[in-house]
Amino acid sequence: MEETIGQLDTSYKGQIFRITFKEKDFQVQLLKKSPTKDETALEVLLDGGLQTLVKKKERWSFLQNDLDQDLANHIWRAISLRYRL
């Protein structure tokens, strides 16, 4: 039997961003085709792992609290610059 946990079933590959944060390089893949400035949640692949960015009072953070919340803002900044949001 084939293992399906952790696999994404999406036909859209997503825009790939390479960002540097605190002297570390990250690869972020946006899983939504056209984000808008009114988004309150976005799913991304962060170095191959699925992460959810959520907006709370004008700041972005990860749904999973064990990650650096400033990294979430840095990712959103890269997305907003790319899509002119």
ZASEFI-536141 format. One line per field, with one value per atom (N, C-alpha, C, O): residue number from 1; atom name; x, y, z negated. Coordinates in nm, 4 decimals, always signed. Last residue first. Layout:
BEGIN
nr = [NUM | ...]
atom = [CA | ...]
X = [X | ...]
Y = [Y | ...]
Z = [Z | ...]
//
This chain:
BEGIN
nr = [85 | 85 | 85 | 85 | 84 | 84 | 84 | 84 | 83 | 83 | 83 | 83 | 82 | 82 | 82 | 82 | 81 | 81 | 81 | 81 | 80 | 80 | 80 | 80 | 79 | 79 | 79 | 79 | 78 | 78 | 78 | 78 | 77 | 77 | 77 | 77 | 76 | 76 | 76 | 76 | 75 | 75 | 75 | 75 | 74 | 74 | 74 | 74 | 73 | 73 | 73 | 73 | 72 | 72 | 72 | 72 | 71 | 71 | 71 | 71 | 70 | 70 | 70 | 70 | 69 | 69 | 69 | 69 | 68 | 68 | 68 | 68 | 67 | 67 | 67 | 67 | 66 | 66 | 66 | 66 | 65 | 65 | 65 | 65 | 64 | 64 | 64 | 64 | 63 | 63 | 63 | 63 | 62 | 62 | 62 | 62 | 61 | 61 | 61 | 61 | 60 | 60 | 60 | 60 | 59 | 59 | 59 | 59 | 58 | 58 | 58 | 58 | 57 | 57 | 57 | 57 | 56 | 56 | 56 | 56 | 55 | 55 | 55 | 55 | 54 | 54 | 54 | 54 | 53 | 53 | 53 | 53 | 52 | 52 | 52 | 52 | 51 | 51 | 51 | 51 | 50 | 50 | 50 | 50 | 49 | 49 | 49 | 49 | 48 | 48 | 48 | 48 | 47 | 47 | 47 | 47 | 46 | 46 | 46 | 46 | 45 | 45 | 45 | 45 | 44 | 44 | 44 | 44 | 43 | 43 | 43 | 43 | 42 | 42 | 42 | 42 | 41 | 41 | 41 | 41 | 40 | 40 | 40 | 40 | 39 | 39 | 39 | 39 | 38 | 38 | 38 | 38 | 37 | 37 | 37 | 37 | 36 | 36 | 36 | 36 | 35 | 35 | 35 | 35 | 34 | 34 | 34 | 34 | 33 | 33 | 33 | 33 | 32 | 32 | 32 | 32 | 31 | 31 | 31 | 31 | 30 | 30 | 30 | 30 | 29 | 29 | 29 | 29 | 28 | 28 | 28 | 28 | 27 | 27 | 27 | 27 | 26 | 26 | 26 | 26 | 25 | 25 | 25 | 25 | 24 | 24 | 24 | 24 | 23 | 23 | 23 | 23 | 22 | 22 | 22 | 22 | 21 | 21 | 21 | 21 | 20 | 20 | 20 | 20 | 19 | 19 | 19 | 19 | 18 | 18 | 18 | 18 | 17 | 17 | 17 | 17 | 16 | 16 | 16 | 16 | 15 | 15 | 15 | 15 | 14 | 14 | 14 | 14 | 13 | 13 | 13 | 13 | 12 | 12 | 12 | 12 | 11 | 11 | 11 | 11 | 10 | 10 | 10 | 10 | 9 | 9 | 9 | 9 | 8 | 8 | 8 | 8 | 7 | 7 | 7 | 7 | 6 | 6 | 6 | 6 | 5 | 5 | 5 | 5 | 4 | 4 | 4 | 4 | 3 | 3 | 3 | 3 | 2 | 2 | 2 | 2 | 1 | 1 | 1 | 1]
atom = [N | CA | C | O | N | CA | C | O | N | CA | C | O | N | CA | C | O | N | CA | C | O | N | CA | C | O | N | CA | C | O | N | CA | C | O | N | CA | C | O | N | CA | C | O | N | CA | C | O | N | CA | C | O | N | CA | C | O | N | CA | C | O | N | CA | C | O | N | CA | C | O | N | CA | C | O | N | CA | C | O | N | CA | C | O | N | CA | C | O | N | CA | C | O | N | CA | C | O | N | CA | C | O | N | CA | C | O | N | CA | C | O | N | CA | C | O | N | CA | C | O | N | CA | C | O | N | CA | C | O | N | CA | C | O | N | CA | C | O | N | CA | C | O | N | CA | C | O | N | CA | C | O | N | CA | C | O | N | CA | C | O | N | CA | C | O | N | CA | C | O | N | CA | C | O | N | CA | C | O | N | CA | C | O | N | CA | C | O | N | CA | C | O | N | CA | C | O | N | CA | C | O | N | CA | C | O | N | CA | C | O | N | CA | C | O | N | CA | C | O | N | CA | C | O | N | CA | C | O | N | CA | C | O | N | CA | C | O | N | CA | C | O | N | CA | C | O | N | CA | C | O | N | CA | C | O | N | CA | C | O | N | CA | C | O | N | CA | C | O | N | CA | C | O | N | CA | C | O | N | CA | C | O | N | CA | C | O | N | CA | C | O | N | CA | C | O | N | CA | C | O | N | CA | C | O | N | CA | C | O | N | CA | C | O | N | CA | C | O | N | CA | C | O | N | CA | C | O | N | CA | C | O | N | CA | C | O | N | CA | C | O | N | CA | C | O | N | CA | C | O | N | CA | C | O | N | CA | C | O | N | CA | C | O | N | CA | C | O | N | CA | C | O | N | CA | C | O | N | CA | C | O]
X = [+0.1100 | -0.0070 | +0.0097 | -0.0785 | +0.2711 | +0.2352 | +0.1085 | +0.0122 | +0.3744 | +0.2403 | +0.1866 | +0.0698 | +0.6276 | +0.6170 | +0.4831 | +0.4771 | +0.5620 | +0.6433 | +0.6294 | +0.6204 | +0.4195 | +0.3508 | +0.4299 | +0.3710 | +0.6193 | +0.4991 | +0.4327 | +0.3939 | +0.7954 | +0.8417 | +0.7250 | +0.7308 | +0.6253 | +0.6834 | +0.7311 | +0.7099 | +0.5778 | +0.4682 | +0.5202 | +0.4650 | +0.8381 | +0.7799 | +0.6673 | +0.6608 | +0.8523 | +0.9511 | +0.8996 | +0.9164 | +0.6521 | +0.6399 | +0.7347 | +0.6997 | +0.7690 | +0.6389 | +0.6176 | +0.5703 | +0.9935 | +1.0114 | +0.8817 | +0.8847 | +0.8813 | +0.9379 | +0.9649 | +0.9596 | +0.8182 | +0.7083 | +0.7593 | +0.6872 | +0.9707 | +0.9974 | +0.8899 | +0.8728 | +0.7679 | +0.8532 | +0.8647 | +0.7789 | +0.5806 | +0.7207 | +0.8177 | +0.9390 | +0.3137 | +0.3816 | +0.5288 | +0.5967 | +0.1607 | +0.2417 | +0.3311 | +0.4168 | +0.0813 | -0.0196 | +0.0484 | +0.0001 | +0.3003 | +0.2752 | +0.1663 | +0.1605 | +0.1930 | +0.2601 | +0.2292 | +0.1423 | +0.1810 | +0.1701 | +0.2475 | +0.3536 | -0.0140 | +0.1120 | +0.0846 | -0.0211 | -0.2669 | -0.1678 | -0.0313 | +0.0605 | -0.3949 | -0.3734 | -0.2584 | -0.1634 | -0.2758 | -0.3343 | -0.2975 | -0.1812 | -0.2864 | -0.2736 | -0.3482 | -0.4666 | -0.0900 | -0.2169 | -0.1903 | -0.0863 | +0.0437 | +0.0629 | -0.0744 | -0.1659 | +0.1261 | +0.0157 | +0.0506 | +0.0826 | +0.3319 | +0.3120 | +0.1959 | +0.1705 | +0.4841 | +0.3629 | +0.3467 | +0.3476 | +0.8234 | +0.7224 | +0.6048 | +0.6236 | +1.0102 | +0.9463 | +0.8401 | +0.7719 | +1.0790 | +1.1816 | +1.1198 | +1.1702 | +0.7550 | +0.8765 | +0.9815 | +0.9748 | +0.4882 | +0.5852 | +0.7123 | +0.7703 | +0.1918 | +0.3192 | +0.3968 | +0.3746 | -0.1248 | -0.0459 | +0.0786 | +0.0714 | -0.2610 | -0.1958 | -0.1191 | -0.0564 | -0.5125 | -0.4384 | -0.3830 | -0.4507 | -0.6245 | -0.5986 | -0.5254 | -0.4813 | -0.6162 | -0.5960 | -0.5746 | -0.5140 | -0.6285 | -0.7315 | -0.7189 | -0.8030 | -0.4496 | -0.4097 | -0.5111 | -0.4832 | -0.4346 | -0.4816 | -0.4401 | -0.4003 | -0.2667 | -0.3066 | -0.3518 | -0.3127 | -0.3134 | -0.3156 | -0.3593 | -0.4788 | -0.2568 | -0.2222 | -0.2135 | -0.1149 | -0.0926 | -0.2116 | -0.1716 | -0.0654 | +0.1377 | +0.0463 | -0.0852 | -0.1785 | +0.4704 | +0.3334 | +0.2384 | +0.2562 | +0.7510 | +0.6675 | +0.5244 | +0.4645 | +1.0686 | +0.9271 | +0.8491 | +0.8777 | +1.3684 | +1.2927 | +1.1456 | +1.1037 | +1.6156 | +1.4943 | +1.4345 | +1.4486 | +1.9260 | +1.8498 | +1.7312 | +1.7434 | +2.0247 | +1.9878 | +1.9054 | +1.8244 | +2.0628 | +2.1770 | +2.1507 | +2.2449 | +1.7973 | +1.8947 | +2.0081 | +2.0438 | +1.6966 | +1.6480 | +1.7431 | +1.7663 | +1.6433 | +1.7458 | +1.6940 | +1.6528 | +1.4488 | +1.4697 | +1.5818 | +1.6104 | +1.3073 | +1.4251 | +1.4499 | +1.4699 | +0.9948 | +1.0735 | +1.1949 | +1.1853 | +0.7838 | +0.8918 | +0.9710 | +1.0090 | +0.4401 | +0.5544 | +0.6582 | +0.6245 | +0.2946 | +0.3199 | +0.4462 | +0.5447 | +0.1632 | +0.2939 | +0.3302 | +0.3915 | -0.1566 | -0.0785 | +0.0514 | +0.0493 | -0.2819 | -0.2292 | -0.1436 | -0.0664 | -0.2429 | -0.2698 | -0.2083 | -0.0970 | -0.2237 | -0.2950 | -0.3356 | -0.4484 | +0.0667 | -0.0298 | -0.0933 | -0.0250 | +0.1408 | +0.1458 | +0.0357 | -0.0755 | +0.1032 | +0.2006 | +0.2118 | +0.2855 | +0.0231 | +0.0284 | +0.1382 | +0.2509 | +0.0259 | -0.0221 | -0.0165 | -0.0484 | +0.1952 | +0.1760 | +0.1343 | +0.1990 | +0.0512 | +0.1311 | +0.0952 | -0.0226 | +0.0847 | +0.0000 | +0.0897 | +0.1913]
Y = [+4.3835 | +4.3931 | +4.5059 | +4.5289 | +4.2759 | +4.4176 | +4.4369 | +4.4990 | +4.0238 | +4.0399 | +4.1819 | +4.2068 | +4.0705 | +3.9989 | +4.0246 | +4.0447 | +4.1945 | +4.2659 | +4.2030 | +4.2734 | +3.9922 | +4.1177 | +4.2012 | +4.2711 | +3.7964 | +3.7681 | +3.8983 | +3.9135 | +3.9286 | +3.8828 | +3.8558 | +3.8884 | +3.9668 | +4.0827 | +4.0447 | +4.1197 | +3.7041 | +3.7831 | +3.9049 | +3.9424 | +3.6411 | +3.5673 | +3.6478 | +3.6595 | +3.8176 | +3.8273 | +3.7557 | +3.8055 | +3.7171 | +3.8523 | +3.8729 | +3.9392 | +3.4674 | +3.4734 | +3.6110 | +3.6207 | +3.5466 | +3.4806 | +3.4837 | +3.5008 | +3.6323 | +3.7336 | +3.6755 | +3.7476 | +3.3926 | +3.4716 | +3.5848 | +3.6290 | +3.0870 | +3.2289 | +3.3131 | +3.3054 | +2.8107 | +2.8766 | +3.0258 | +3.0835 | +2.7071 | +2.6762 | +2.7408 | +2.7266 | +2.7467 | +2.8492 | +2.8223 | +2.9079 | +2.7199 | +2.6391 | +2.7358 | +2.8006 | +2.9368 | +2.8684 | +2.7782 | +2.7622 | +3.2144 | +3.0767 | +3.0191 | +3.0499 | +3.5489 | +3.4510 | +3.3120 | +3.2951 | +3.8942 | +3.7563 | +3.6665 | +3.7033 | +4.1681 | +4.0936 | +3.9510 | +3.8947 | +4.2858 | +4.3436 | +4.2764 | +4.3244 | +4.0921 | +4.2352 | +4.2947 | +4.3480 | +3.8206 | +3.8597 | +4.0051 | +4.0365 | +3.5861 | +3.7286 | +3.7589 | +3.7280 | +3.2935 | +3.3565 | +3.5012 | +3.5340 | +3.0387 | +3.1754 | +3.2331 | +3.2226 | +2.7078 | +2.7998 | +2.9342 | +2.9422 | +2.4738 | +2.5690 | +2.6599 | +2.6856 | +2.1753 | +2.2563 | +2.3420 | +2.2906 | +2.1642 | +2.1329 | +2.2282 | +2.3488 | +2.2577 | +2.1289 | +2.0891 | +1.9888 | +2.5127 | +2.4084 | +2.2696 | +2.1749 | +2.5547 | +2.6161 | +2.5068 | +2.4193 | +2.6078 | +2.5041 | +2.5763 | +2.6506 | +2.7654 | +2.7676 | +2.6419 | +2.5788 | +2.9102 | +2.7890 | +2.7988 | +2.8356 | +3.1828 | +3.1332 | +3.0061 | +2.9958 | +3.4005 | +3.2752 | +3.2320 | +3.2436 | +3.6313 | +3.6165 | +3.4860 | +3.4634 | +3.8655 | +3.7293 | +3.7328 | +3.8260 | +4.1084 | +4.0788 | +3.9383 | +3.8969 | +4.1219 | +4.1867 | +4.1616 | +4.1904 | +3.7917 | +3.9302 | +3.9905 | +3.9186 | +3.5538 | +3.6056 | +3.7505 | +3.8226 | +3.3343 | +3.4814 | +3.5316 | +3.5502 | +3.0567 | +3.1163 | +3.2680 | +3.3250 | +2.9190 | +2.9851 | +3.0616 | +3.1237 | +2.8289 | +2.7285 | +2.7876 | +2.7139 | +2.9293 | +2.9730 | +2.8755 | +2.8425 | +2.8119 | +2.7927 | +2.8278 | +2.7646 | +2.9066 | +2.9156 | +2.9003 | +2.9675 | +2.8288 | +2.8198 | +2.8117 | +2.7220 | +3.0189 | +2.9394 | +2.9371 | +3.0323 | +3.0659 | +3.0668 | +2.9724 | +2.8614 | +3.2725 | +3.1394 | +3.1550 | +3.2470 | +3.5228 | +3.4550 | +3.3095 | +3.2312 | +3.6011 | +3.5744 | +3.4844 | +3.3850 | +3.4952 | +3.5486 | +3.5044 | +3.3851 | +3.5101 | +3.4967 | +3.5669 | +3.6828 | +3.3238 | +3.4371 | +3.4051 | +3.2890 | +3.2487 | +3.2181 | +3.3408 | +3.4500 | +3.1247 | +3.2377 | +3.1833 | +3.0827 | +3.0062 | +2.9748 | +3.1015 | +3.1757 | +2.9600 | +3.0491 | +3.0161 | +2.9996 | +2.6446 | +2.7551 | +2.8320 | +2.7776 | +2.4318 | +2.4108 | +2.5228 | +2.4961 | +2.3129 | +2.4355 | +2.4159 | +2.3866 | +2.0832 | +2.0931 | +2.2185 | +2.2291 | +1.8936 | +2.0220 | +2.0256 | +1.9775 | +1.7261 | +1.6990 | +1.8321 | +1.8781 | +1.6493 | +1.7500 | +1.7127 | +1.6727 | +1.4192 | +1.4532 | +1.5524 | +1.5411 | +1.3474 | +1.4511 | +1.4884 | +1.5808 | +1.0144 | +1.1206 | +1.2200 | +1.1815 | +0.8003 | +0.9272 | +1.0416 | +1.1552 | +0.5072 | +0.6062 | +0.7400 | +0.7885 | +0.2225 | +0.3435 | +0.4448 | +0.4657 | -0.1172 | +0.0000 | +0.1243 | +0.1290]
Z = [+0.3428 | +0.2533 | +0.1543 | +0.0715 | +0.5574 | +0.5448 | +0.4624 | +0.5075 | +0.5591 | +0.6147 | +0.6020 | +0.6321 | +0.4423 | +0.5708 | +0.6388 | +0.7601 | +0.2005 | +0.3002 | +0.4383 | +0.5389 | +0.0734 | +0.1067 | +0.2070 | +0.2895 | +0.0431 | +0.1241 | +0.1664 | +0.2822 | -0.1287 | +0.0031 | +0.0962 | +0.2148 | -0.3489 | -0.2815 | -0.1416 | -0.0464 | -0.4268 | -0.3728 | -0.2981 | -0.1946 | -0.5206 | -0.4073 | -0.3450 | -0.2227 | -0.7361 | -0.6283 | -0.5026 | -0.3913 | -0.8993 | -0.8435 | -0.7268 | -0.6291 | -0.9578 | -0.8899 | -0.8268 | -0.7135 | -1.1006 | -0.9713 | -0.8914 | -0.7695 | -1.3344 | -1.2462 | -1.1073 | -1.0077 | -1.4566 | -1.4015 | -1.3123 | -1.2228 | -1.4264 | -1.4477 | -1.3785 | -1.2569 | -1.5453 | -1.4464 | -1.4763 | -1.5432 | -1.7157 | -1.7441 | -1.6458 | -1.6617 | -1.6491 | -1.7290 | -1.7548 | -1.8114 | -1.3539 | -1.4439 | -1.5210 | -1.4609 | -1.2119 | -1.2912 | -1.3937 | -1.5058 | -1.2174 | -1.1790 | -1.2683 | -1.3874 | -1.1357 | -1.2207 | -1.1670 | -1.0815 | -1.0628 | -1.0175 | -1.1125 | -1.1629 | -1.1732 | -1.1756 | -1.1318 | -1.1602 | -1.1893 | -1.0967 | -1.0996 | -1.0331 | -1.3709 | -1.3994 | -1.3194 | -1.3766 | -1.2212 | -1.3496 | -1.3763 | -1.4014 | -0.9667 | -0.9968 | -1.1260 | -1.1400 | -0.9217 | -0.9589 | -0.9984 | -1.0554 | -0.7252 | -0.7737 | -0.8052 | -0.7235 | -0.7643 | -0.7427 | -0.8062 | -0.9248 | -0.5914 | -0.7003 | -0.6634 | -0.5457 | -0.4971 | -0.4861 | -0.6113 | -0.7231 | -0.3974 | -0.4985 | -0.4881 | -0.4721 | -0.2134 | -0.1892 | -0.2891 | -0.2682 | -0.3074 | -0.2968 | -0.2885 | -0.3488 | -0.3374 | -0.3888 | -0.3979 | -0.4843 | -0.1424 | -0.1743 | -0.2154 | -0.1363 | -0.2670 | -0.1963 | -0.2314 | -0.3347 | -0.2797 | -0.2956 | -0.2082 | -0.0910 | -0.4582 | -0.3368 | -0.3702 | -0.4756 | -0.5769 | -0.5939 | -0.4582 | -0.3561 | -0.5048 | -0.6481 | -0.6776 | -0.7903 | -0.2344 | -0.2854 | -0.4365 | -0.4894 | -0.1157 | -0.2149 | -0.2730 | -0.3529 | +0.0862 | -0.0388 | -0.1498 | -0.2662 | +0.2360 | +0.2300 | +0.0966 | +0.0049 | +0.4511 | +0.3198 | +0.3309 | +0.4228 | +0.6796 | +0.6781 | +0.5416 | +0.5189 | +0.6112 | +0.7393 | +0.7346 | +0.7814 | +0.3321 | +0.3864 | +0.5111 | +0.5159 | +0.2210 | +0.2750 | +0.3250 | +0.3567 | +0.2497 | +0.2267 | +0.2939 | +0.4112 | +0.1023 | +0.2205 | +0.1831 | +0.0961 | +0.0058 | -0.0255 | +0.1039 | +0.2030 | -0.1307 | -0.0063 | -0.0447 | -0.1178 | -0.3001 | -0.3012 | -0.1620 | -0.0853 | -0.4608 | -0.3363 | -0.3489 | -0.4007 | -0.7301 | -0.6825 | -0.5555 | -0.5443 | -0.8491 | -0.7873 | -0.7489 | -0.7365 | -0.9048 | -1.0120 | -0.9631 | -1.0264 | -0.5974 | -0.7237 | -0.8338 | -0.8533 | -0.2584 | -0.3613 | -0.4853 | -0.4802 | -0.0219 | -0.1105 | -0.2089 | -0.2381 | +0.2751 | +0.1932 | +0.1092 | +0.1623 | +0.3810 | +0.3340 | +0.2598 | +0.1895 | +0.6314 | +0.5390 | +0.5090 | +0.5996 | +0.6802 | +0.6968 | +0.5912 | +0.4739 | +0.7703 | +0.6788 | +0.7106 | +0.7606 | +0.9000 | +0.8380 | +0.7405 | +0.6371 | +0.9032 | +0.9097 | +0.8324 | +0.7128 | +0.8437 | +0.9791 | +0.9952 | +1.0905 | +0.5485 | +0.6113 | +0.7495 | +0.7708 | +0.2914 | +0.4148 | +0.4762 | +0.4583 | +0.1139 | +0.1533 | +0.2856 | +0.3799 | -0.1435 | -0.0016 | +0.0297 | -0.0218 | -0.4047 | -0.3762 | -0.2300 | -0.1957 | -0.3390 | -0.4388 | -0.4012 | -0.3702 | -0.1722 | -0.1169 | -0.2166 | -0.1815 | -0.0747 | -0.1811 | -0.1201 | -0.0273 | +0.0775 | +0.0916 | -0.0161 | -0.0452 | +0.0000 | +0.0000 | +0.0000 | -0.0694]
//
